[in-house]
Amino acid sequence: MASLWQRWIVNPVVGLLRMGADPNKLAWSLALGVVVGVNPLLGSTTLVALGLASVFRLNIVASQVGNHAVYPLEWLLFPVFIKVGDVVFGTDKLPLEGHELWYAAKHHPWHTTRLLWRWEWHALVVWAVFAAVAMPLIAMASEPVLRKMANRVGGPPVGFSS
């Protein structure tokens, strides 16, 4: 597991720092990827992270690294966002449960989204509140780490803006 973490997360981030990526911008890019990567609209994360990173002029590669790093969390948090949305909005029970839901989402994501749209948009509202809180926290927590990494890898001086 450590080698996967090193190869898929750490090495690309170090490479970006070596090329002169600003640690602050990189922190926000990774944070964007992480929060978009756990959104409850299954199958949308790559394109949404790509679009938002472009709109906000963040590092697209870093946003995708963050997005793909949390892919397993998307599946784990999906039912959490759905259940919290049920509680907040007082929604009826889902028409699919357990293995039926996972099978439908994996094999027929568009049809499943259409079937479950009421629950999906409630979950998206809950996720948006989560994202508004989590993204700045992730960015603020990761920036000092990225600055230290930038100093260690010998990239441009900290504060260099790309």
C-alpha positions as CSV (number, residue, x, y, z in Angstrom):
1,M,0.0,0.0,0.0
2,A,2.9,2.4,0.8
3,S,4.3,2.0,-2.7
4,L,1.0,2.8,-4.3
5,W,0.7,5.9,-2.1
6,Q,4.2,6.8,-3.1
7,R,3.8,6.1,-6.8
8,W,0.3,7.6,-7.4
9,I,0.2,10.5,-4.9
10,V,3.6,11.5,-3.6
11,N,5.6,11.2,-6.7
12,P,3.3,13.2,-8.9
13,V,3.1,16.0,-6.3
14,V,6.9,16.0,-5.9
15,G,7.2,16.2,-9.7
16,L,4.8,19.2,-9.7
17,L,6.8,20.9,-7.0
18,R,10.1,20.3,-8.9
19,M,8.5,22.0,-11.9
20,G,7.8,25.1,-9.8
21,A,4.2,24.6,-8.8
22,D,3.3,27.1,-6.0
23,P,2.6,25.1,-2.8
24,N,-0.5,27.3,-2.0
25,K,-2.0,26.7,-5.4
26,L,-1.1,23.1,-5.2
27,A,-2.8,22.8,-1.8
28,W,-6.0,24.3,-3.2
29,S,-5.8,22.1,-6.2
30,L,-5.4,18.9,-4.2
31,A,-8.2,20.0,-1.8
32,L,-10.5,20.6,-4.8
33,G,-9.8,17.2,-6.1
34,V,-10.4,15.6,-2.7
35,V,-13.8,17.2,-2.1
36,V,-15.0,16.7,-5.7
37,G,-13.7,13.2,-5.5
38,V,-16.2,12.3,-2.8
39,N,-19.3,13.9,-4.2
40,P,-22.3,11.6,-4.3
41,L,-23.0,12.0,-8.0
42,L,-21.2,8.7,-8.9
43,G,-19.2,8.8,-12.1
44,S,-18.9,12.6,-12.3
45,T,-15.8,13.3,-10.4
46,T,-13.1,13.4,-13.1
47,L,-15.0,15.8,-15.4
48,V,-16.2,18.0,-12.5
49,A,-12.7,18.3,-11.0
50,L,-11.2,19.0,-14.5
51,G,-13.8,21.7,-15.1
52,L,-13.6,23.4,-11.7
53,A,-9.8,23.3,-11.7
54,S,-9.8,25.0,-15.1
55,V,-12.4,27.6,-14.1
56,F,-10.5,28.5,-10.9
57,R,-7.1,28.3,-12.7
58,L,-5.8,25.6,-10.3
59,N,-3.4,22.8,-11.2
60,I,-5.4,20.3,-13.2
61,V,-2.9,17.4,-12.5
62,A,-3.0,18.0,-8.8
63,S,-6.8,18.2,-8.8
64,Q,-6.9,14.8,-10.5
65,V,-4.4,13.3,-8.1
66,G,-6.6,14.4,-5.2
67,N,-9.7,13.2,-7.0
68,H,-8.4,9.7,-7.8
69,A,-6.7,9.3,-4.4
70,V,-10.1,9.4,-2.7
71,Y,-12.0,7.2,-5.1
72,P,-12.7,4.5,-2.5
73,L,-14.0,7.2,-0.1
74,E,-16.6,8.2,-2.8
75,W,-18.2,4.7,-2.5
76,L,-17.9,4.8,1.3
77,L,-19.4,8.3,1.7
78,F,-22.2,7.9,-0.9
79,P,-24.6,6.2,1.6
80,V,-23.6,8.7,4.3
81,F,-24.5,11.7,2.1
82,I,-27.7,9.9,1.1
83,K,-28.7,9.2,4.7
84,V,-27.8,12.6,6.0
85,G,-29.8,14.1,3.1
86,D,-32.8,11.8,4.1
87,V,-32.6,13.2,7.7
88,V,-32.2,16.8,6.7
89,F,-34.9,16.8,4.0
90,G,-37.2,14.1,5.5
91,T,-37.1,12.0,2.3
92,D,-38.7,8.6,2.1
93,K,-36.6,5.4,2.0
94,L,-34.5,4.7,-1.1
95,P,-36.2,2.3,-3.6
96,L,-32.9,0.4,-3.9
97,E,-30.8,-0.9,-1.1
98,G,-27.5,-2.6,-0.4
99,H,-26.2,-4.7,-3.3
100,E,-29.0,-3.7,-5.6
101,L,-28.0,0.0,-5.3
102,W,-24.3,-0.8,-5.7
103,Y,-24.9,-3.0,-8.8
104,A,-27.2,-0.4,-10.3
105,A,-24.8,2.5,-9.7
106,K,-21.8,0.6,-11.1
107,H,-23.5,-0.9,-14.2
108,H,-26.2,1.7,-15.0
109,P,-25.0,5.0,-13.4
110,W,-27.1,7.3,-15.6
111,H,-30.3,5.3,-15.1
112,T,-29.7,5.0,-11.4
113,T,-29.1,8.7,-11.1
114,R,-32.4,9.4,-12.8
115,L,-34.2,6.9,-10.6
116,L,-32.7,8.3,-7.5
117,W,-32.6,12.0,-8.4
118,R,-34.6,13.2,-5.4
119,W,-32.1,11.5,-3.0
120,E,-29.2,12.5,-5.1
121,W,-29.9,16.2,-5.0
122,H,-30.5,16.1,-1.3
123,A,-27.1,14.3,-0.9
124,L,-25.5,16.9,-3.2
125,V,-26.7,19.7,-1.0
126,V,-25.3,18.0,2.1
127,W,-22.0,17.4,0.1
128,A,-21.9,21.1,-0.9
129,V,-22.0,22.1,2.8
130,F,-19.4,19.5,3.6
131,A,-17.2,20.7,0.6
132,A,-17.5,24.4,1.7
133,V,-16.1,23.5,5.1
134,A,-13.6,20.7,4.1
135,M,-11.9,22.3,1.1
136,P,-10.4,25.3,3.0
137,L,-9.4,23.0,5.9
138,I,-7.7,20.5,3.6
139,A,-5.9,23.3,1.7
140,M,-4.8,25.0,4.9
141,A,-3.6,21.7,6.4
142,S,-1.7,20.6,3.3
143,E,0.0,23.9,2.4
144,P,2.7,23.8,5.1
145,V,3.4,20.1,4.2
146,L,3.8,21.1,0.6
147,R,6.0,24.1,1.4
148,K,8.3,21.7,3.4
149,M,8.3,19.3,0.5
150,A,9.1,22.1,-2.0
151,N,12.1,23.1,0.1
152,R,13.3,19.5,0.3
153,V,13.0,18.8,-3.4
154,G,14.9,21.9,-4.4
155,G,12.3,23.5,-6.6
156,P,12.0,27.2,-7.0
157,P,12.0,29.3,-3.9
158,V,8.9,29.1,-1.8
159,G,6.5,31.9,-2.8
160,F,7.3,31.4,-6.5
161,S,4.0,31.6,-8.4
162,S,3.2,29.5,-11.4
